[in-house]
């Protein structure tokens, strides 16, 4: 017998699908236009390499994200009409799918919710001219209000947010461009103060791919709304590869320009670049970036709730979501959520091997979805364990030079997951397939 989360799944019918420019591309572009993506992208990179190297790294990161993390899950979603937690039951087993990618996706969304809440509170307070940070009463109040309101909307009114998301994406799209135009006179003056172009290139790959890894696996959920393979390709190339180049490139150039125009600016963060512009424009942009964070915050709560309610149906969706959100708010209030690069590295380490194992399973199954496998697929779990171990190597107490040599860990974790899955599958550790159609009729 297959679990209820698989038996009750209904494929998305053809009449509910739409062109790539109406769903996949704008949805993915919105992820990268979120300020959390480019807030710290210049930290540790801009002082080490010229702008040409960094832009080339963004291009490479976009193509790798598209080809290795997004494409196969999206194709599987398009071909089957099923979401990630059903499609993943082939790679990890019908029983194994409860934890991975099921509950793991929900847990990581709580982390993303914490990040969204932290930066939304920070930008709102910056708009009011307040320097209050994590640990202060004012910051805690703003974070609590933002977190619980967005969580409630994510549970009760996500359909309204979805309708506004496309329009709200225009806010960061235009604001990033405005900041770029304001700082562009100084861009040509950028000279790396601590040249290490190879390290900077690899760190850009790690930042971008670590940020994207979860959304890449969720390509199945986006793909199930696509009509055909052409939609999958164009939606990914525009919404991922092109969006990364725009949403990562312009902020990098802006930070470089701002630092050249203002020698007193020592920070490499994007909010500091906005602040250096000064005046009403800077104040307005802080509020606008916070408003633009509404969709990603709500979507994090929605996806987390969807994961928990599907895998733990005995607990109501509202209750499980609010428990998770409370933990996320604590992470935001204490400032833990501020460490973006480390968080992205954890995400990459968690979902890199999942994408690698799914890619291997797809190729071994003749470029199609095999169907849910009985019990636990130990080939998938073994691939994840090895890949995760590879992905967290930079967190170990190693020398700085060695840590840099291990980047981009998110890519290496995917490759490790791919290789281990193939080896374990060839060794006979894949359980038998239990087709959904047969299970539903018995």
C-alpha positions in Angstrom: 0.0 0.0 0.0 1.2 3.5 -0.9 0.8 6.4 1.7 -2.2 8.7 1.4 0.0 11.6 0.3 0.6 9.7 -2.9 -2.7 8.0 -3.3 -4.6 11.3 -2.9 -2.4 13.2 -5.3 -4.2 14.3 -8.5 -2.1 15.3 -11.6 -2.6 18.9 -12.8 -4.7 18.6 -15.9 -3.7 20.1 -19.3 -6.5 22.7 -19.2 -5.0 24.2 -16.0 -1.6 24.8 -17.5 -0.3 28.0 -19.0 2.7 29.4 -21.1 6.1 29.9 -19.4 5.8 33.7 -19.3 2.6 33.5 -17.3 3.9 31.2 -14.5 7.4 29.8 -14.4 9.5 32.8 -15.6 7.9 35.5 -13.4 7.7 33.2 -10.4 11.4 32.3 -10.5 12.4 35.9 -11.4 10.6 37.1 -8.3 12.8 34.8 -6.2 15.9 36.5 -7.4 14.5 40.0 -7.3 14.0 39.4 -3.6 16.5 41.6 -1.7 17.7 38.6 0.4 19.4 37.3 -2.8 21.6 40.3 -3.5 21.8 42.0 -0.1 25.3 40.5 0.6 26.4 39.2 -2.8 29.3 41.7 -2.9 30.6 40.7 0.5 33.8 38.7 0.1 33.6 38.9 -3.7 33.8 42.5 -4.9 37.1 43.2 -3.2 38.7 40.1 -4.8 37.9 40.4 -8.5 37.1 42.7 -11.3 33.5 43.2 -12.4 34.0 41.2 -15.6 35.0 38.1 -13.6 32.1 38.5 -11.2 29.5 38.9 -14.0 31.0 35.9 -15.8 30.5 33.9 -12.5 26.9 35.0 -12.3 26.3 33.8 -15.9 27.9 30.5 -15.0 25.9 30.2 -11.8 22.7 30.9 -13.7 23.4 28.2 -16.3 24.4 25.6 -13.7 21.3 26.4 -11.7 19.2 25.9 -14.7 20.8 22.7 -16.1 21.7 20.8 -12.9 19.1 21.9 -10.3 16.0 23.0 -12.1 15.6 21.2 -15.5 15.0 17.6 -14.5 12.6 18.3 -11.6 10.7 20.7 -13.9 10.5 18.1 -16.7 9.3 15.5 -14.2 6.6 17.9 -13.0 5.6 18.7 -16.5 5.4 15.1 -17.7 3.6 13.7 -14.7 1.6 16.7 -13.4 2.6 15.8 -9.9 4.4 18.1 -7.3 7.8 17.5 -5.8 6.7 15.4 -2.8 5.1 12.8 -5.2 7.8 12.9 -7.9 10.5 12.5 -5.1 8.9 9.3 -4.0 10.8 7.5 -6.8 14.2 8.8 -5.7 13.6 8.4 -2.0 10.8 5.8 -1.7 7.1 6.2 -0.8 7.9 5.9 2.9 11.2 7.7 2.6 9.5 10.6 0.9 7.9 11.7 4.2 11.2 13.1 5.4 12.9 13.8 2.1 12.0 15.9 0.2 8.7 16.2 2.2 9.4 17.5 5.7 12.9 18.8 4.8 11.4 21.2 2.3 9.1 22.5 5.0 11.9 22.9 7.5 14.0 24.8 5.1 11.1 27.1 4.3 11.1 28.0 8.0 14.7 29.1 7.5 13.7 31.2 4.5 10.8 32.8 6.4 13.3 33.8 9.1 15.5 35.4 6.5 12.5 37.2 5.0 11.3 38.5 8.3 14.8 39.7 9.4 15.4 41.8 6.3 11.8 43.1 6.1 12.1 44.3 9.7 15.6 45.8 9.0 14.4 47.6 5.8 11.2 49.0 7.5 13.3 50.4 10.4 15.8 51.8 8.0 13.0 53.6 6.2 12.1 55.3 9.5 15.7 56.2 10.0 16.1 53.8 12.9 19.4 51.9 13.6 17.7 49.4 15.9 18.9 45.9 15.2 18.4 42.3 16.3 17.9 42.0 20.1 16.3 45.5 20.4 12.6 45.8 21.5 11.7 47.9 18.4 13.2 45.3 16.0 11.4 42.5 17.9 8.0 44.2 17.7 8.4 44.9 13.9 9.6 41.3 13.3 6.7 39.8 15.3 4.1 41.9 13.5 5.5 41.2 10.1 6.1 37.5 10.8 2.6 36.6 12.1 0.7 38.8 9.7 2.5 37.3 6.7 2.1 33.8 8.1 -1.7 34.3 8.5 -1.9 35.6 4.9 0.2 32.7 3.7 -2.3 30.3 5.2 -5.6 32.1 4.6 -5.1 34.3 1.6 -2.2 33.1 -0.6 -4.4 33.3 -3.7 -4.6 37.1 -3.3 -0.8 37.4 -2.8 -0.2 35.3 -5.9 -2.3 37.7 -8.0 -0.3 40.6 -6.7 3.1 38.9 -7.0 3.7 39.8 -10.6 3.0 43.5 -10.0 5.0 43.6 -6.8 8.0 42.1 -8.7 8.2 45.3 -10.7 9.1 47.2 -7.5 12.5 45.5 -6.9 13.1 45.2 -10.7 12.8 49.0 -11.0 14.5 49.9 -7.7 17.6 47.8 -8.6 17.8 49.7 -11.8 17.4 53.0 -10.1 20.2 52.3 -7.6 22.4 51.2 -10.5 21.8 54.4 -12.5 22.5 56.5 -9.4 25.8 54.8 -8.7 26.9 54.1 -12.3 29.4 57.0 -12.6 31.7 55.3 -10.1 31.6 51.8 -11.6 34.5 52.2 -13.9 36.8 53.1 -11.0 36.4 49.7 -9.3 39.7 48.0 -8.5 39.8 44.9 -6.3 41.7 45.7 -3.1 42.5 42.0 -2.3 42.9 40.3 -5.6 41.8 36.6 -5.6 39.7 36.2 -8.7 39.4 32.4 -8.6 38.2 32.5 -5.0 35.7 35.2 -5.8 34.4 33.3 -8.9 33.8 30.2 -6.9 32.2 32.0 -4.0 29.7 33.6 -6.4 28.8 30.1 -7.6 28.3 29.0 -4.0 26.2 32.0 -3.0 23.9 31.8 -6.0 23.5 28.0 -6.2 23.1 27.7 -2.4 20.4 30.3 -2.6 18.7 28.5 -5.5 19.0 24.9 -4.5 15.6 24.6 -2.8 13.8 26.4 -5.5 15.5 24.2 -8.1 14.1 21.0 -6.6 10.7 22.8 -6.4 11.0 23.0 -10.2 8.6 20.0 -10.2 5.9 22.2 -8.7 6.5 24.9 -11.3 6.8 22.3 -14.1 3.4 20.8 -13.4 1.9 24.1 -14.6 3.9 24.0 -17.9 2.3 22.8 -21.1 5.4 21.2 -22.7 9.2 20.9 -22.7 9.5 24.3 -24.5 7.8 26.0 -21.6 10.1 24.3 -19.2 13.2 25.5 -21.1 12.2 29.0 -21.8 10.7 29.5 -18.3 14.0 28.4 -16.8 16.3 30.3 -19.1 14.5 33.6 -18.6 13.3 33.2 -15.0 16.6 31.7 -13.7 19.7 32.3 -15.9 18.7 35.8 -17.1 17.1 36.8 -13.8 20.3 35.9 -11.9 22.4 38.0 -14.2 20.1 41.0 -13.8 19.3 40.7 -10.1 22.8 39.8 -9.1 24.8 41.8 -11.6 23.2 45.3 -11.1 23.6 45.2 -7.3 27.2 44.1 -7.6 27.9 47.0 -10.0 25.9 49.4 -7.8 28.0 48.5 -4.7 31.2 49.0 -6.7 30.0 52.3 -8.0 28.8 53.6 -4.6 32.1 52.7 -2.9 34.0 54.6 -5.6 31.8 57.7 -5.3 31.9 57.6 -1.5 35.3 56.7 -0.1 33.8 56.7 3.4 31.5 53.8 2.5 33.2 50.8 4.0 30.3 48.3 3.8 29.7 45.9 0.9 26.0 45.3 1.6 23.2 46.5 -0.7 21.3 48.4 2.0 24.4 50.5 2.7 24.6 51.4 -1.0 20.9 52.5 -0.8 21.7 54.5 2.3 24.6 56.2 0.5 22.2 57.7 -2.0 20.5 59.6 0.7 17.4 61.8 0.7 13.8 60.9 0.2 14.7 58.4 -2.6 16.7 56.2 -0.2 13.9 56.3 2.4 11.2 55.4 -0.2 13.3 52.5 -1.5 13.7 51.0 1.9 9.9 50.8 2.3 9.4 49.6 -1.3 11.9 46.8 -0.9 10.0 45.8 2.3 6.7 45.8 0.4 8.2 43.7 -2.3 9.2 41.1 0.3 5.5 40.3 1.0 5.2 37.6 -1.7 8.3 35.6 -0.8 7.5 35.8 2.9 3.9 34.6 2.3 5.0 31.9 -0.1 7.5 30.5 2.4 4.7 30.2 5.0 2.4 28.6 2.4 5.0 26.0 1.2 6.0 25.1 4.8 2.3 24.7 5.7 1.7 22.6 2.6 4.7 20.3 3.5 3.7 19.9 7.1 0.0 19.4 6.5 0.7 16.8 3.8 3.2 14.8 5.7 1.7 15.3 9.2 -2.1 15.4 8.5 -3.0 14.9 12.2 -1.9 18.4 12.9 -3.9 21.2 11.4 -2.2 23.3 8.7 -2.7 26.5 10.6 -1.2 25.1 13.8 1.9 23.5 12.2 2.5 26.7 10.2 2.3 28.9 13.2 4.6 26.7 15.2 7.2 26.8 12.4 6.7 30.6 12.0 7.3 31.2 15.7 10.7 29.5 15.5 11.5 31.5 12.4 10.6 34.8 14.1 13.0 33.9 17.0 15.8 33.3 14.5 15.1 36.7 13.0 14.8 38.6 16.3 18.0 37.1 17.6 19.9 38.0 14.4 20.7 34.3 13.5 18.9 34.8 10.1 21.4 37.6 9.2 24.2 35.2 8.3 23.0 34.7 4.7 26.0 33.0 3.1 26.2 30.4 5.8 22.5 29.7 5.4 22.7 29.5 1.7 25.5 27.0 2.1 23.4 24.8 4.4 20.5 24.9 1.9 22.9 24.0 -0.9 24.3 21.1 1.2 20.7 19.9 1.9 19.1 20.1 -1.5 22.2 19.8 -3.8 22.4 16.0 -3.3 18.6 15.7 -3.6 18.8 17.3 -7.1 21.8 15.1 -7.9 20.0 12.0 -6.9 16.8 13.0 -8.8 19.0 13.6 -11.9 20.6 10.2 -11.6 17.2 8.5 -11.0 15.8 10.2 -14.1 18.6 9.1 -16.4 18.6 5.5 -15.0 14.9 5.3 -15.6 15.1 6.1 -19.3 14.5 9.9 -18.9 11.1 9.4 -17.4 9.5 9.1 -13.9 9.7 5.6 -12.7 6.9 6.0 -10.2 6.9 5.7 -6.4 9.2 3.0 -5.0 8.2 0.8 -2.1 9.4 1.7 1.4 12.7 3.6 1.5 14.9 4.0 -1.5 18.3 3.6 0.2 20.1 4.6 -3.0 18.5 8.0 -2.6 19.2 8.3 1.1 22.8 7.1 0.7 23.3 9.7 -2.1 21.9 12.4 0.2 24.0 11.5 3.2 27.3 11.5 1.2 26.3 14.7 -0.7 25.3 16.5 2.5 28.6 15.5 4.1 30.5 17.0 1.1 28.3 20.2 1.2 29.0 21.0 4.8 32.8 20.6 4.6 33.4 24.4 4.5 31.6 24.6 7.9 34.2 22.4 9.5 37.1 24.0 11.5 39.5 24.0 8.5 42.0 26.6 7.3 40.6 29.5 5.3 42.5 28.4 2.2 41.2 24.9 2.4 37.6 26.2 2.9 37.9 28.3 -0.2 39.3 25.3 -2.2 36.1 23.4 -1.2 33.8 25.9 -2.9 31.4 25.8 -4.6 30.3 23.1 -2.1 26.7 23.2 -3.4 27.9 21.9 -6.8 30.2 19.3 -5.3 27.4 18.0 -3.1 25.2 17.6 -6.2 27.9 15.7 -8.1 28.5 13.5 -5.1 24.8 12.7 -4.8 24.6 11.9 -8.5 27.6 9.5 -8.4 26.6 7.7 -5.2 23.0 7.2 -6.4 24.2 5.6 -9.6 26.6 3.3 -7.7 24.0 2.2 -5.1 21.2 1.8 -7.7 23.6 -0.4 -9.8 24.3 -2.4 -6.6 20.6 -3.2 -6.4 19.5 -0.9 -3.5 16.5 0.5 -5.5 13.3 -1.0 -4.3 10.5 -2.1 -6.6 8.2 0.4 -8.2 4.5 0.5 -7.1 2.7 2.4 -9.9 0.1 4.9 -8.6 -2.5 3.9 -11.1 -2.4 0.3 -9.9 -2.4 1.2 -6.3 -5.5 3.4 -6.7 -7.5 0.6 -8.3 -6.8 -2.0 -5.7 
